[in-house]
Amino acid sequence: MCFLVFALVRPRFRVHAKTDSLNSYERAKLLLSQFGDSPVDYFKINEDNFFFFSDADEAFISYRIANGYAIVLEEPVCAEEDKLPVLREFDSHCKKNGLENRILPGR
């Protein structure tokens, strides 16, 4: 029964990601050129990632979905003062879409 539910839900995420992927990729690449300053930024625009853009389109978060969790690669790509509001928006996005998210302590 769980596999059936998984098989029905998973394509929904992939179709959504592929329909807007080129536009999202270009937007993410532009923001990365403006605000990117991390050594792992290159991995944030992989084609198998999902992108969450803030309401103002001045920031994005790159993430994947695994076992009902949104797994985020590092911090949001945006101006330093916008990071906390973007994380709050992403938290609401996850709750709305039934995704769990937890903040793991840094090492």
N, C-alpha and C positions, 0 to 999 in steps of 0.2 A: 504494500500500500504506500509506504514512504517513497519507494522508487517511482511509482506512478505520479505522485504529487511533484517530486523533484523533476521528472521528465516533462511535466506540463508547465512548471514555473520557469525552469532554466531557459527555454527558448525565448520567453518574453524579454528577459534581460539582454540576450544577444541581439535580437531584432532591434530593440531600442538603441543599442550601442552602435550597430552598423548603419542605421539610417542617417544618423547625424555625425558619423565618425569623421568624415573629411572636414566638415565645418568645425567640429570640436577640436580636431587635431590642429588645425590652423590657428584657432583661437588660443589653444594651450601653448603652441609654439611661440606665438607673439608675446603672451604674458611671460613665458619662460625667458625670452630674450630681454624683457624689461626688468624682471624681478629675480630671475634665477641666480643663485649664488652658492649652490651646494654641489658637491662632487657627484651626488646621485641624481641630479636633475635630469641627466640624459635618460634615465630609466623611467622617469615620470611620463614620458610621451610615447611609451610602447603602445603598439596598436591593440594589444590585448587588455589594456587597462580601460577603466571607465573614468570619465571626467565629471566632476561636480563643479559647476561654475556658480559663483555667488550671484545674488540678485543684480548687483551692479556690474557684473562681468569684469570686475577688476581683479579677480582672483580665481584660482581653481585648485582643486584637490584631486590627485590621481589615486585611484583605489581599485581593488579587485574584490570580488565576492567569493567567499569560501565558507561553506557550511553555515550559511545564514549570517555571517559576519562581514562587515566592511573592513577590509585590511588596507590601511593607508600607508603610502610610502612617504615617510618623513612629514614635514610641515607643509602648510598651504603655500602656494606660489603667489605672493602678493607683497604689498608694502608691509613693513613690520607692524605698524599700528593697526592694520586690518586683520591680522591673524586670528585674534580671539573672536571677533564677530563672525568670521568665516567658519571657524570651527563650530560655533553655536548653530549657524545655518546648516552645516553638514550634519550635526547631531539631529536636528529636526528632520532633515531629509531622510536620514536613516530610520528614524522612528516612524515616519510616514510610510516608508516602503517595507517596514517589517524587518529591518536589519538590526542586528545587535552590534554594538560598538563599545569597546572598552579602551581606556587609555592605559597603556602599559608604561611602567616607569622606565626612564632612560637608563642606560648602563654607564 
